[in-house]
Amino acid sequence: RDAQESRGLGDVYKRQGLEDTASAKVDIDDLYEMRLIFEPEVAYYATIRASDRELERIFAIGKEIEGLLLKGIDYTHKEMMFHCSIANATHNEFINQLEPVLHQSIEKGVYLYETEHIPVEQVISEHRMIMEFMKNRNAEGARSAMRVHIMHAIDQLEINKNQGNNKA
């Protein structure tokens, strides 16, 4: 439990009806809603603006994630690197400022994926789809693939189920 508190997962516990902790900073629903709003556009602009070297880095990190997933090894840090490398490839300073929020969301999402036993093949397949569109410099495809990736997470983790409704 202390390890989860240090990872800022208090709201995950609260959402799942488990013991509450004061370490909760941002609601997981809000984090994933934010990701859904901006990450597909990030993938779009990164596909257009990334240098060949930046794309190679994204692809290398994607391959590393596959290896970790297939071995059942924690991939949280590499997942953060993957998404942040895509964000950095937009060459947009404001997007880079959102990196801490992205880190928090990914860390909580990976934890939930592990506890909910989401098949690793799905993560691998979705990452490959994103990378394939980026490799082909198909910005619309990369946008759509990232949107699917985030939507699958939202659906499978049963978060953000009140879309369109007031939270109050």
C-alpha positions as CSV (number, residue, x, y, z in Angstrom):
1,R,0.0,0.0,0.0
2,D,2.8,2.4,0.8
3,A,4.3,1.8,-2.6
4,Q,1.0,2.6,-4.2
5,E,0.7,5.8,-2.1
6,S,4.1,6.9,-3.3
7,R,2.9,6.4,-6.9
8,G,-0.1,8.7,-6.2
9,L,-2.7,6.0,-6.6
10,G,-5.0,7.1,-3.8
11,D,-7.8,8.0,-6.2
12,V,-7.5,4.6,-7.8
13,Y,-8.2,3.0,-4.4
14,K,-11.0,5.4,-3.8
15,R,-12.6,4.7,-7.2
16,Q,-12.4,1.0,-6.6
17,G,-13.9,1.3,-3.2
18,L,-10.7,0.4,-1.5
19,E,-9.0,2.3,1.4
20,D,-8.7,6.0,0.7
21,T,-5.5,7.9,1.1
22,A,-4.6,11.6,1.1
23,S,-2.1,11.2,-1.7
24,A,-4.8,11.5,-4.4
25,K,-4.1,14.6,-6.5
26,V,-6.1,14.2,-9.7
27,D,-9.0,11.9,-10.5
28,I,-8.2,9.1,-13.0
29,D,-11.3,10.0,-14.9
30,D,-10.1,13.5,-15.4
31,L,-6.6,12.3,-16.4
32,Y,-7.9,10.0,-19.1
33,E,-10.4,12.6,-20.4
34,M,-7.4,15.0,-20.7
35,R,-5.5,12.3,-22.6
36,L,-8.4,11.7,-24.9
37,I,-8.7,15.4,-25.7
38,F,-5.1,16.0,-26.5
39,E,-3.1,12.8,-27.3
40,P,-4.7,12.1,-30.6
41,E,-3.8,15.6,-31.8
42,V,-0.3,15.1,-30.3
43,A,0.1,12.0,-32.4
44,Y,-1.1,13.9,-35.5
45,Y,1.4,16.8,-35.1
46,A,4.2,14.5,-34.1
47,T,3.7,12.4,-37.3
48,I,4.0,15.6,-39.3
49,R,6.9,17.3,-37.4
50,A,9.1,14.5,-36.1
51,S,12.5,14.1,-37.4
52,D,13.6,10.6,-38.7
53,R,15.7,10.3,-35.6
54,E,12.8,11.2,-33.3
55,L,10.7,8.5,-35.0
56,E,13.5,6.0,-34.6
57,R,13.5,6.7,-30.9
58,I,9.7,6.3,-30.6
59,F,9.9,3.0,-32.5
60,A,12.8,1.7,-30.4
61,I,10.9,2.5,-27.2
62,G,7.9,0.8,-28.6
63,K,9.9,-2.4,-29.2
64,E,11.3,-2.2,-25.7
65,I,7.8,-2.1,-24.3
66,E,6.8,-5.1,-26.3
67,G,9.7,-7.1,-24.8
68,L,8.9,-6.0,-21.3
69,L,5.2,-6.8,-21.7
70,L,5.9,-10.3,-23.1
71,K,8.2,-11.0,-20.2
72,G,5.7,-9.7,-17.6
73,I,8.1,-7.0,-16.5
74,D,6.9,-3.6,-15.4
75,Y,6.8,-1.2,-18.3
76,T,5.6,1.9,-16.7
77,H,8.8,4.0,-17.3
78,K,9.0,2.9,-20.9
79,E,5.3,3.7,-21.5
80,M,5.9,7.2,-20.2
81,M,8.9,7.5,-22.4
82,F,6.9,6.3,-25.4
83,H,4.1,8.8,-25.0
84,C,6.4,11.7,-24.0
85,S,8.6,11.0,-27.0
86,I,5.6,11.4,-29.2
87,A,4.7,14.6,-27.4
88,N,8.2,16.0,-27.7
89,A,8.2,15.3,-31.4
90,T,5.4,17.9,-31.9
91,H,8.0,20.6,-31.2
92,N,5.3,22.4,-29.2
93,E,6.6,23.8,-25.9
94,F,3.1,23.9,-24.3
95,I,2.6,20.2,-24.9
96,N,5.9,19.5,-23.3
97,Q,4.7,21.4,-20.2
98,L,1.9,18.8,-19.9
99,E,4.4,16.0,-19.5
100,P,4.0,15.7,-15.7
101,V,0.2,15.2,-16.1
102,L,0.9,12.6,-18.8
103,H,3.3,10.8,-16.5
104,Q,0.7,10.7,-13.7
105,S,-2.0,9.4,-16.0
106,I,0.2,6.7,-17.5
107,E,1.5,5.5,-14.2
108,K,-2.0,5.1,-12.9
109,G,-3.2,3.5,-16.1
110,V,-0.5,1.0,-16.1
111,Y,-1.2,0.1,-12.5
112,L,-4.9,-0.4,-13.4
113,Y,-4.0,-2.4,-16.5
114,E,-1.9,-4.7,-14.3
115,T,-4.6,-5.1,-11.6
116,E,-7.4,-5.5,-14.1
117,H,-5.4,-8.0,-16.2
118,I,-5.8,-6.3,-19.5
119,P,-4.2,-8.6,-22.3
120,V,-0.7,-7.4,-23.2
121,E,-1.4,-8.3,-26.8
122,Q,-3.8,-5.4,-27.0
123,V,-1.3,-2.8,-25.8
124,I,1.3,-4.2,-28.2
125,S,-1.2,-4.2,-31.2
126,E,-2.3,-0.6,-30.5
127,H,1.3,0.6,-30.1
128,R,2.2,-1.1,-33.4
129,M,-0.7,0.6,-35.1
130,I,0.3,4.0,-33.9
131,M,3.9,3.4,-34.9
132,E,3.0,2.1,-38.3
133,F,1.0,5.2,-39.1
134,M,3.8,7.4,-37.8
135,K,6.3,5.5,-39.9
136,N,4.3,6.1,-43.0
137,R,3.8,9.7,-42.1
138,N,0.1,9.2,-42.0
139,A,-1.0,11.9,-39.5
140,E,-4.7,11.1,-39.7
141,G,-4.1,7.4,-39.1
142,A,-1.8,8.2,-36.2
143,R,-4.5,10.5,-34.7
144,S,-7.1,7.8,-35.1
145,A,-4.9,5.0,-33.7
146,M,-4.1,7.1,-30.6
147,R,-7.7,7.8,-30.1
148,V,-8.6,4.1,-30.3
149,H,-5.7,3.4,-27.8
150,I,-7.0,5.9,-25.3
151,M,-10.7,4.9,-25.8
152,H,-9.8,1.2,-25.2
153,A,-8.1,2.1,-21.9
154,I,-11.2,4.2,-20.9
155,D,-13.6,1.3,-21.8
156,Q,-11.5,-1.5,-20.3
157,L,-10.7,0.4,-17.1
158,E,-14.3,1.5,-16.8
159,I,-13.4,5.1,-16.3
160,N,-15.0,8.2,-17.5
161,K,-18.4,6.5,-17.8
162,N,-20.2,9.8,-17.3
163,Q,-19.2,11.4,-20.6
164,G,-21.6,14.2,-21.4
165,N,-23.0,14.4,-17.9
166,N,-22.2,17.0,-15.3
167,K,-19.9,15.7,-12.6
168,A,-21.7,17.7,-9.9
